[in-house]
Amino acid sequence: MSIEEFSNIEHQMVLDAEERYGDFFTTTREISLLLSNIMTWPTKDCDIFIRFFSQMKKSHMLSLIALVRQHRIQAKMTLRYFLESTVHAAYSLVHVDTNNYFDVIGGKKHDPQKASRVAYVWLEDSFRSHSDEIKRMKDSINQQTAHANVYNSFHNFHYVGGENASIYTSFFDFDDDHWLKVDLWECAQAGLIATDLILAIRKQHGGFFPSRETDKLPKMIEAADRLLTQLGEGEKDPQ
């Protein structure tokens, strides 16, 4: 099969996602769009924040798209990048100087790992509940999908023994609507945590004019809670 044929299949998967996954897809999509539109215009010089915020928006949407295209590893690794970008966006919305990332005057780029440590420590001290939830999600991704792991092969490798033994290696993950809905909920939850964190920081420290879209946040939290309840009850098809 050619790259073009794979791309056509993926496009159809996105078009079919609402019918197939119902509220799990539509809610996650709405949360991703909400996140992308929380800011209308900055009220202070926060160049670094806007740079990381742009990475947040892009990576969250890409994670959602990768899920419904049945590429779980790609989706999870992109979601981890989203969470990392969220921490840096949160930090740089308050600390608008560039010193943690590069030295403009000296023309020096600082150590990215050191910059991350500073941002994570600040977030844990200043917004502990958000920090704990981000850490929980990152730890889960790191344990399951962030590194090459033989268990991940179960998503697209299958062996059938016997006289007519066969080996299947699929480009797309095997169908598992229930677990994909679980992953969609987690993607939605990550978007909610990030949105709530950035808005909480803006409320305390300013930084930008929020859009009217932010009024939808409580409604989106309630929708995600309903999805979690459905998963807990073993609901297979909420439609």
Backbone bond lengths (Angstrom), bond angles and torsions (degrees), N, CA, C in turn:
res aa  C-N    CA-C-N  psi(-1)  N-CA   C-N-CA  omega(-1)  CA-C   N-CA-C  phi
1 M - - - 1.467 - - 1.525 109.70 -
2 S 1.309 117.79 140.18 1.462 122.04 -176.56 1.519 111.43 -84.97
3 I 1.328 115.55 165.65 1.467 120.97 176.37 1.519 110.01 -59.46
4 E 1.320 116.87 -39.87 1.465 120.70 -179.22 1.526 111.01 -63.36
5 E 1.321 116.98 -38.58 1.464 120.32 178.74 1.526 111.08 -68.61
6 F 1.336 117.12 -41.20 1.463 120.39 175.07 1.524 110.38 -58.80
7 S 1.330 116.08 -43.06 1.461 120.74 -178.82 1.521 111.41 -63.32
8 N 1.318 117.44 -39.77 1.465 120.86 178.21 1.523 111.30 -64.18
9 I 1.316 116.21 -40.25 1.469 119.98 177.85 1.526 110.43 -63.63
10 E 1.322 116.01 -44.52 1.464 120.03 179.37 1.521 111.18 -61.03
11 H 1.322 116.42 -41.88 1.466 119.80 179.39 1.524 110.78 -60.48
12 Q 1.311 116.73 -41.60 1.455 120.30 179.17 1.525 111.12 -66.69
13 M 1.333 116.65 -35.12 1.463 120.10 176.86 1.532 111.03 -60.18
14 V 1.329 116.64 -40.81 1.465 120.53 178.42 1.523 110.03 -66.19
15 L 1.322 117.07 -42.79 1.463 120.80 179.55 1.528 111.83 -63.93
16 D 1.328 117.11 -32.43 1.469 121.80 -177.58 1.530 113.28 -88.68
17 A 1.328 117.52 -5.61 1.466 121.03 -170.35 1.528 112.67 -62.44
18 E 1.319 117.47 -39.27 1.465 119.40 -178.33 1.521 111.20 -64.37
19 E 1.322 116.77 -43.81 1.461 120.13 179.00 1.522 111.17 -67.23
20 R 1.320 117.01 -37.44 1.467 120.52 -174.02 1.531 112.49 -78.46
21 Y 1.343 116.94 -41.63 1.467 120.05 -173.28 1.526 113.55 -110.13
22 G 1.328 116.95 -3.63 1.450 121.01 173.50 1.516 114.29 58.04
23 D 1.339 114.69 -133.92 1.462 120.62 -176.58 1.523 112.94 -62.82
24 F 1.309 118.05 -23.95 1.463 119.77 179.30 1.533 110.16 -65.02
25 F 1.317 116.41 -37.12 1.463 119.17 175.84 1.523 111.89 -78.44
26 T 1.325 117.44 -49.67 1.462 119.52 -174.39 1.522 112.17 -63.56
27 T 1.327 117.02 -38.41 1.464 119.75 178.93 1.527 111.10 -66.39
28 T 1.324 116.91 -44.28 1.461 120.09 179.06 1.520 110.72 -64.19
29 R 1.313 116.53 -39.52 1.473 120.38 176.96 1.520 111.02 -62.65
30 E 1.321 117.89 -44.10 1.461 121.28 -179.46 1.528 111.29 -65.18
31 I 1.330 116.62 -37.40 1.464 120.34 178.04 1.516 110.23 -66.65
32 S 1.327 117.19 -40.52 1.460 120.27 178.63 1.524 110.99 -63.75
33 L 1.321 116.80 -40.72 1.464 120.77 177.73 1.526 111.12 -68.21
34 L 1.331 116.96 -38.15 1.464 120.46 175.74 1.517 110.47 -59.57
35 L 1.330 115.99 -48.75 1.459 120.70 179.07 1.526 111.16 -56.41
36 S 1.312 116.87 -41.03 1.461 121.17 -176.56 1.521 112.87 -68.34
37 N 1.333 116.49 -18.42 1.471 119.51 -171.53 1.526 113.82 -122.71
38 I 1.331 117.43 24.80 1.467 118.36 -178.22 1.523 112.33 -76.55
39 M 1.331 118.53 -21.33 1.461 121.53 -175.13 1.523 110.63 -111.09
40 T 1.341 115.97 134.45 1.458 119.66 173.81 1.528 111.44 -97.48
41 W 1.353 116.39 -45.69 1.469 119.30 -178.71 1.530 109.29 -162.19
42 P 1.344 118.04 140.89 1.474 120.28 179.40 1.522 111.59 -69.44
43 T 1.313 116.09 149.63 1.467 121.78 177.34 1.527 111.91 -110.87
44 K 1.337 116.59 0.72 1.459 121.04 174.99 1.520 108.65 -151.25
45 D 1.292 116.16 167.79 1.459 121.21 -179.46 1.534 108.66 -70.95
46 C 1.311 116.10 101.66 1.469 120.37 -176.82 1.523 109.91 -135.42
47 D 1.310 115.41 52.71 1.465 122.13 -176.62 1.527 112.06 -55.82
48 I 1.332 116.95 -44.32 1.461 120.38 -177.41 1.522 110.71 -65.06
49 F 1.334 116.38 -41.00 1.466 119.60 177.48 1.524 111.16 -58.45
50 I 1.320 117.24 -47.03 1.466 120.56 -177.08 1.520 110.62 -64.52
51 R 1.326 117.07 -35.22 1.466 120.22 176.96 1.536 110.80 -61.91
52 F 1.338 116.22 -47.67 1.466 119.38 179.63 1.524 111.56 -70.11
53 F 1.333 116.53 -35.19 1.460 119.99 178.43 1.528 110.75 -62.45
54 S 1.330 116.87 -38.26 1.461 119.80 177.75 1.527 110.71 -63.58
55 Q 1.343 116.92 -35.18 1.462 120.72 176.46 1.527 111.30 -70.07
56 M 1.317 116.08 -35.93 1.467 120.26 176.01 1.525 110.87 -58.85
57 K 1.315 115.91 -52.94 1.463 120.57 -176.22 1.528 111.40 -58.71
58 K 1.323 114.24 -47.12 1.464 119.17 -176.77 1.523 111.31 -65.42
59 S 1.317 117.60 -47.72 1.467 120.17 -174.09 1.519 111.97 -70.22
60 H 1.334 118.71 -32.65 1.467 119.04 178.01 1.526 110.64 -66.76
61 M 1.311 117.05 -44.92 1.457 119.90 179.06 1.530 111.29 -64.90
62 L 1.326 116.81 -39.43 1.458 120.40 178.61 1.529 111.42 -64.41
63 S 1.323 116.75 -36.46 1.467 120.17 177.54 1.521 110.50 -63.87
64 L 1.323 116.61 -43.71 1.460 121.20 177.63 1.529 111.04 -60.49
65 I 1.320 116.29 -46.79 1.466 120.47 -178.87 1.524 110.78 -63.54
66 A 1.332 116.72 -41.31 1.467 119.98 179.57 1.523 111.35 -62.74
67 L 1.319 117.55 -35.96 1.464 120.23 179.14 1.525 111.12 -62.37
68 V 1.336 117.39 -51.30 1.460 119.12 -176.21 1.529 111.43 -73.70
69 R 1.329 117.29 -15.95 1.466 120.41 171.98 1.528 111.38 -85.48
70 Q 1.319 116.05 2.44 1.470 123.70 176.65 1.535 112.77 63.46
71 H 1.351 112.73 50.28 1.462 121.35 172.96 1.535 107.25 -127.31
72 R 1.327 116.91 77.82 1.461 121.59 -170.77 1.526 112.77 -64.12
73 I 1.327 118.21 -43.21 1.468 120.27 -178.15 1.517 110.34 -62.21
74 Q 1.310 116.41 -45.97 1.458 120.33 177.61 1.534 110.62 -59.01
75 A 1.330 115.94 -43.21 1.459 120.64 -178.97 1.523 111.51 -61.89
76 K 1.326 116.90 -44.17 1.459 120.77 -177.05 1.531 112.04 -69.73
77 M 1.322 116.65 -40.27 1.455 119.30 178.98 1.521 110.76 -66.78
78 T 1.334 116.44 -36.50 1.459 120.10 176.47 1.521 110.74 -69.02
79 L 1.337 116.93 -35.32 1.465 119.65 177.42 1.522 110.49 -66.50
80 R 1.318 117.28 -36.76 1.463 119.48 176.30 1.527 110.11 -62.88
81 Y 1.328 117.35 -42.28 1.464 120.84 176.52 1.530 110.31 -60.38
82 F 1.328 115.81 -37.87 1.461 120.19 176.49 1.527 111.41 -60.98
83 L 1.323 116.59 -45.91 1.463 120.68 -179.56 1.529 111.34 -63.80
84 E 1.314 116.39 -40.82 1.464 120.36 177.64 1.526 110.76 -64.01
85 S 1.322 117.07 -42.34 1.463 120.90 178.48 1.523 110.96 -64.23
86 T 1.333 116.17 -34.92 1.462 120.78 178.93 1.521 111.28 -62.80
87 V 1.320 116.53 -43.21 1.469 120.16 179.34 1.521 110.36 -61.40
88 H 1.312 117.57 -44.81 1.461 120.67 -179.72 1.531 111.67 -69.00
89 A 1.329 116.97 -37.06 1.461 119.36 176.91 1.521 110.52 -63.32
90 A 1.330 116.29 -42.66 1.462 120.84 179.17 1.528 110.73 -61.38
91 Y 1.313 115.65 -47.37 1.475 120.01 -179.48 1.523 111.43 -62.00
92 S 1.324 116.87 -45.67 1.464 120.38 -173.11 1.522 112.89 -77.64
93 L 1.334 117.87 -14.49 1.459 119.42 173.45 1.522 110.71 -70.03
94 V 1.323 115.91 -29.78 1.466 121.23 177.26 1.521 110.50 -90.21
95 H 1.323 116.79 -47.40 1.469 122.21 -178.16 1.526 108.45 -96.66
96 V 1.319 114.75 87.05 1.468 119.17 -171.13 1.524 112.84 -78.41
97 D 1.333 118.08 -11.05 1.457 119.15 174.70 1.530 109.22 -70.62
98 T 1.288 116.24 160.36 1.469 121.30 -176.11 1.515 113.13 -96.01
99 N 1.310 118.15 4.73 1.465 121.39 -169.27 1.522 113.77 -60.92
100 N 1.314 117.86 -27.66 1.466 119.70 -179.12 1.531 111.70 -75.79
101 Y 1.316 117.00 -13.70 1.462 120.38 -172.82 1.530 113.92 -119.06
102 F 1.299 117.49 -39.42 1.458 119.57 174.60 1.526 109.78 -163.51
103 D 1.298 114.55 158.91 1.458 123.11 -179.36 1.525 107.76 -101.33
104 V 1.327 115.76 103.40 1.464 120.14 -177.02 1.519 111.17 -63.38
105 I 1.315 115.80 -44.28 1.468 119.53 -176.29 1.523 110.79 -68.98
106 G 1.318 115.93 -46.05 1.458 119.60 -178.37 1.514 113.89 -82.43
107 G 1.332 116.44 -11.99 1.456 120.39 -179.83 1.514 113.26 69.50
108 K 1.353 117.98 31.04 1.452 121.40 -177.14 1.532 110.91 -111.77
109 K 1.318 115.75 139.71 1.467 121.55 174.34 1.519 108.58 -95.57
110 H 1.307 116.67 129.09 1.454 121.04 -178.28 1.529 110.76 -79.89
111 D 1.325 115.65 166.07 1.459 122.66 179.12 1.531 109.56 -66.49
112 P 1.340 119.09 119.50 1.469 121.07 -178.71 1.528 113.31 -59.89
113 Q 1.339 117.49 -36.53 1.462 119.77 179.97 1.525 111.18 -67.13
114 K 1.316 116.05 -38.56 1.465 119.86 177.09 1.523 110.19 -65.70
115 A 1.324 116.57 -41.48 1.460 120.55 177.93 1.520 110.87 -60.88
116 S 1.330 116.45 -39.51 1.465 120.24 178.78 1.518 111.36 -65.90
117 R 1.316 117.07 -41.98 1.470 119.88 179.91 1.519 110.69 -60.48
118 V 1.313 116.86 -43.17 1.467 120.99 179.11 1.527 110.33 -60.78
119 A 1.332 116.70 -44.95 1.462 120.89 -177.99 1.527 111.42 -66.33
120 Y 1.332 117.18 -41.96 1.468 120.61 -178.84 1.528 111.51 -67.33
121 V 1.322 117.28 -40.58 1.462 120.51 178.72 1.525 110.06 -63.51
122 W 1.320 116.26 -43.71 1.466 119.60 178.85 1.522 111.18 -61.13
123 L 1.331 117.05 -44.59 1.462 120.23 -178.16 1.526 111.04 -63.68
124 E 1.322 116.61 -41.72 1.469 119.83 179.40 1.522 111.27 -62.37
125 D 1.315 117.02 -38.35 1.467 121.22 -179.63 1.527 112.36 -74.42
126 S 1.335 116.86 -32.46 1.466 120.56 -170.35 1.523 114.07 -99.76
127 F 1.329 117.21 -33.55 1.468 121.46 -178.23 1.524 107.75 -138.50
128 R 1.307 116.03 74.50 1.454 122.25 -168.96 1.531 112.96 -63.62
129 S 1.319 117.98 -42.98 1.462 119.16 -176.81 1.524 111.46 -65.27
130 H 1.318 116.89 -41.14 1.462 120.53 176.72 1.528 110.47 -65.47
131 S 1.320 115.47 -41.88 1.458 120.65 179.37 1.523 111.31 -60.89
132 D 1.331 116.79 -43.07 1.463 120.89 -179.27 1.524 111.46 -63.50
133 E 1.330 116.59 -40.97 1.459 119.55 -178.77 1.531 111.14 -69.76
134 I 1.321 116.69 -39.44 1.466 119.85 176.67 1.525 110.15 -63.60
135 K 1.314 116.57 -41.76 1.466 120.55 178.98 1.529 110.66 -63.82
136 R 1.327 116.84 -40.73 1.465 120.09 179.45 1.524 110.84 -60.11
137 M 1.326 115.93 -46.66 1.459 119.95 -178.70 1.522 111.51 -66.72
138 K 1.315 116.79 -41.64 1.461 119.67 178.91 1.524 111.32 -64.15
139 D 1.324 117.02 -42.99 1.468 120.72 179.86 1.523 110.62 -60.93
140 S 1.327 116.43 -40.53 1.464 120.57 179.59 1.527 110.81 -63.89
141 I 1.317 116.36 -43.43 1.471 120.40 179.00 1.520 110.29 -65.79
142 N 1.318 116.53 -42.35 1.473 119.99 -179.38 1.527 111.76 -61.76
143 Q 1.315 116.43 -37.08 1.461 120.40 -178.37 1.523 112.26 -74.74
144 Q 1.322 117.15 -33.11 1.459 120.69 -170.42 1.525 114.23 -99.65
145 T 1.331 117.46 -44.76 1.467 118.30 -165.89 1.520 116.11 -134.44
146 A 1.314 118.90 -9.28 1.464 119.31 -173.13 1.524 112.79 -73.07
147 H 1.320 116.64 -21.51 1.461 120.30 -177.78 1.523 109.38 -126.51
148 A 1.329 116.18 156.97 1.457 120.26 178.88 1.523 109.44 -55.27
149 N 1.322 115.71 127.56 1.458 121.44 -172.11 1.526 108.12 -147.61
150 V 1.317 116.59 127.72 1.464 119.68 -176.90 1.527 111.83 -60.35
151 Y 1.334 118.21 -29.28 1.453 120.73 -179.10 1.530 112.08 -65.84
152 N 1.346 116.31 -26.92 1.456 119.08 177.86 1.522 112.08 -66.55
153 S 1.327 116.39 -19.37 1.468 119.51 -179.45 1.526 112.04 -66.40
154 F 1.333 117.34 -19.70 1.454 119.67 179.69 1.533 111.90 -63.88
155 H 1.340 116.38 -18.59 1.461 119.17 -179.46 1.523 112.52 -73.46
156 N 1.344 117.86 -26.04 1.469 117.92 -175.84 1.537 113.42 -144.75
157 F 1.352 116.83 17.87 1.467 120.72 176.22 1.516 109.03 -128.16
158 H 1.331 115.50 134.84 1.473 119.47 179.07 1.525 108.90 -147.87
159 Y 1.327 115.24 136.09 1.467 121.33 179.29 1.520 109.25 -119.51
160 V 1.303 115.40 131.26 1.462 121.66 176.10 1.521 107.56 -115.68
161 G 1.330 116.70 118.77 1.457 120.76 -178.16 1.522 112.46 -85.54
162 G 1.308 114.84 -169.45 1.454 120.13 178.18 1.505 113.09 99.72
163 E 1.304 114.11 -168.52 1.471 119.80 -176.08 1.526 112.41 -61.67
164 N 1.319 115.91 -38.24 1.469 120.69 178.72 1.529 110.02 -107.60
165 A 1.307 114.82 58.07 1.463 120.21 -177.13 1.527 111.00 -58.79
166 S 1.335 113.76 140.87 1.466 119.57 -178.52 1.524 109.72 -139.34
167 I 1.323 115.40 149.45 1.464 122.48 174.64 1.523 107.64 -120.70
168 Y 1.338 115.84 128.61 1.452 121.13 179.24 1.533 109.10 -115.26
169 T 1.319 116.03 125.55 1.469 121.57 173.27 1.517 107.08 -128.34
170 S 1.301 116.15 106.26 1.462 122.10 -173.25 1.527 111.57 -97.40
171 F 1.335 116.42 141.89 1.461 120.72 173.58 1.518 110.46 -65.62
172 F 1.325 116.10 -37.49 1.457 121.66 178.67 1.531 109.70 -97.46
173 D 1.324 115.84 149.98 1.458 119.55 174.83 1.524 109.57 -62.88
174 F 1.341 115.91 149.75 1.450 120.25 176.56 1.534 110.01 -64.67
175 D 1.317 115.66 151.53 1.464 121.18 -179.04 1.527 110.96 -62.35
176 D 1.319 115.35 129.84 1.463 121.91 172.89 1.525 106.62 -158.66
177 D 1.323 115.47 81.34 1.459 120.71 -172.20 1.524 112.82 -60.64
178 H 1.341 116.37 -36.69 1.467 118.44 -178.32 1.521 111.44 -62.58
179 W 1.335 117.20 -49.78 1.456 118.88 -177.53 1.521 112.41 -72.09
180 L 1.328 116.85 -26.70 1.452 117.94 174.65 1.530 110.66 -68.00
181 K 1.322 116.15 -34.80 1.467 119.87 175.60 1.535 110.65 -65.77
182 V 1.317 116.13 -36.96 1.468 119.40 175.18 1.527 110.21 -60.82
183 D 1.321 116.40 -44.85 1.464 120.79 179.67 1.527 111.50 -66.61
184 L 1.322 117.30 -36.56 1.466 120.27 176.34 1.526 110.43 -63.70
185 W 1.342 115.93 -41.43 1.467 118.18 178.20 1.536 110.65 -61.70
186 E 1.334 116.99 -42.48 1.460 118.92 -179.76 1.525 111.29 -64.90
187 C 1.320 116.94 -37.79 1.462 120.41 175.62 1.525 110.14 -61.73
188 A 1.326 116.09 -42.37 1.463 120.62 176.89 1.524 111.03 -61.99
189 Q 1.329 116.29 -44.61 1.458 121.08 -179.59 1.524 111.25 -61.75
190 A 1.325 117.06 -40.61 1.460 120.62 177.87 1.524 110.58 -61.61
191 G 1.332 116.27 -41.99 1.456 119.84 178.16 1.514 112.92 -64.17
192 L 1.333 116.76 -38.11 1.470 120.69 178.93 1.525 111.43 -67.10
193 I 1.334 116.14 -44.58 1.465 119.98 179.56 1.525 110.10 -59.83
194 A 1.325 116.26 -44.53 1.466 120.70 -179.08 1.522 111.28 -64.75
195 T 1.331 116.50 -44.99 1.463 120.52 -179.98 1.523 110.91 -61.77
196 D 1.331 115.92 -47.26 1.464 120.32 -179.57 1.524 111.17 -62.92
197 L 1.325 116.92 -39.25 1.465 120.79 179.92 1.526 111.24 -64.32
198 I 1.320 117.24 -50.21 1.463 120.54 -177.89 1.528 110.64 -62.33
199 L 1.328 117.46 -39.89 1.465 120.04 179.34 1.529 111.65 -69.98
200 A 1.324 117.03 -35.00 1.466 119.97 176.76 1.530 110.96 -65.18
201 I 1.310 116.04 -40.34 1.470 119.86 178.11 1.524 110.21 -66.84
202 R 1.320 116.63 -42.29 1.469 119.41 178.65 1.528 111.08 -60.48
203 K 1.332 116.09 -38.66 1.460 119.95 -179.67 1.519 111.27 -63.17
204 Q 1.327 117.30 -36.46 1.458 121.31 -179.23 1.525 113.42 -83.66
205 H 1.334 116.09 -38.49 1.465 120.16 -169.56 1.522 114.24 -119.83
206 G 1.321 117.97 -1.63 1.453 119.81 -177.69 1.524 110.67 71.07
207 G 1.316 115.44 -164.20 1.455 119.80 176.21 1.513 114.23 131.30
208 F 1.351 116.76 -33.58 1.463 119.01 179.04 1.528 109.79 -162.05
209 F 1.332 114.63 160.17 1.454 120.42 172.90 1.529 108.47 -82.18
210 P 1.323 118.22 123.98 1.473 119.16 177.89 1.525 110.59 -75.77
211 S 1.303 116.02 153.24 1.464 120.75 178.08 1.521 109.92 -87.89
212 R 1.312 115.48 169.29 1.465 120.43 176.56 1.520 111.40 -68.05
213 E 1.336 116.60 -18.57 1.454 120.88 178.91 1.525 111.83 -60.26
214 T 1.333 116.70 -26.77 1.465 119.90 -176.81 1.525 112.22 -64.80
215 D 1.342 116.82 -19.22 1.466 119.76 177.61 1.525 111.70 -64.92
216 K 1.336 116.90 -16.81 1.464 121.29 -178.47 1.529 113.00 -81.26
217 L 1.340 117.22 -9.51 1.460 119.81 -174.04 1.525 113.34 -56.81
218 P 1.342 120.90 -49.45 1.480 119.54 179.59 1.532 112.18 -57.81
219 K 1.322 116.86 -39.67 1.462 121.03 179.01 1.531 110.95 -64.08
220 M 1.322 116.66 -38.84 1.464 120.88 179.83 1.531 111.30 -69.66
221 I 1.323 116.71 -35.41 1.466 120.51 176.75 1.520 109.92 -64.10
222 E 1.330 116.87 -43.38 1.462 121.01 178.11 1.526 110.89 -62.73
223 A 1.325 116.95 -40.12 1.466 120.49 -179.66 1.522 110.85 -64.72
224 A 1.334 116.63 -42.39 1.465 120.35 178.70 1.526 111.07 -66.02
225 D 1.330 117.10 -36.53 1.464 120.51 177.04 1.529 111.13 -63.24
226 R 1.328 116.61 -38.53 1.468 119.97 178.35 1.529 110.83 -64.72
227 L 1.320 116.23 -39.30 1.464 119.85 178.03 1.522 110.92 -63.79
228 L 1.320 116.23 -40.71 1.464 119.89 179.02 1.525 110.55 -63.22
229 T 1.323 116.57 -39.30 1.458 120.73 177.04 1.522 110.87 -61.97
230 Q 1.327 116.90 -42.32 1.458 121.03 178.09 1.528 111.04 -61.50
231 L 1.314 116.42 -41.52 1.468 119.47 178.28 1.514 111.13 -64.94
232 G 1.324 116.54 -39.92 1.455 120.57 179.86 1.508 112.77 -66.18
233 E 1.334 115.85 -30.57 1.454 120.51 178.70 1.520 112.43 -85.12
234 G 1.341 115.86 -1.34 1.448 119.91 -179.99 1.505 113.34 77.16
235 E 1.351 115.42 22.63 1.463 119.91 179.89 1.521 109.56 -65.19
236 K 1.312 117.23 129.06 1.454 122.02 -178.07 1.518 112.12 -96.47
237 D 1.330 116.28 -33.37 1.469 118.82 -176.64 1.526 108.16 -143.69
238 P 1.352 117.16 96.53 1.465 120.38 -176.02 1.517 112.95 -69.49
239 Q 1.316 117.79 -8.08 1.457 119.60 -178.94 1.517 110.99 -81.87
